[in-house]
């Protein structure tokens, strides 16, 4: 079997927003699709400093 694809991980820092995190995970290009994924995964929950966000 193939190894699972690596996941993107970000630890929330003071001042982070979903847009800041998306840009950190994807330094170039349009981050709107990634922000949409982040928003969907949050289910309306606010970010907490120290929280680990993992994306497939």
C-alpha positions in Angstrom: 0.0 0.0 0.0 1.1 3.6 -0.6 2.1 5.8 2.2 -0.5 8.4 3.2 0.0 11.9 1.7 1.8 14.3 4.0 -0.5 16.8 5.8 -0.1 20.5 6.2 0.2 21.5 9.8 0.1 25.0 11.4 0.2 26.0 15.1 -2.0 29.1 15.7 0.0 32.1 16.8 -1.3 35.4 18.3 -2.8 37.5 15.5 -3.3 34.6 13.1 -6.4 34.6 10.9 -7.5 32.0 8.4 -6.1 34.2 5.7 -2.7 34.5 7.4 -2.6 30.7 7.9 -3.6 30.0 4.3 -0.8 32.2 3.1 1.7 30.5 5.4 0.7 27.1 4.1 0.5 28.3 0.4 3.0 31.1 -0.1 2.0 31.7 -3.8 -1.2 31.8 -5.8 -4.8 32.2 -4.9 -5.4 31.1 -1.3 -9.2 31.5 -1.4 -9.8 27.7 -1.9 -7.6 27.0 1.1 -9.4 29.6 3.2 -12.6 27.9 2.2 -11.3 24.5 3.3 -10.1 26.0 6.6 -13.4 27.7 7.2 -15.3 24.4 6.5 -13.1 22.5 8.9 -13.6 25.1 11.7 -17.4 24.7 11.8 -17.6 28.3 13.0 -15.2 27.8 15.9 -12.7 30.6 16.6 -9.0 30.0 16.4 -7.2 29.5 19.7 -3.5 30.3 20.2 -1.5 27.1 20.3 -4.1 25.1 18.4 -2.7 22.8 15.8 -4.5 23.0 12.5 -4.0 20.0 10.1 -5.1 19.9 6.5 -5.1 16.8 4.4 
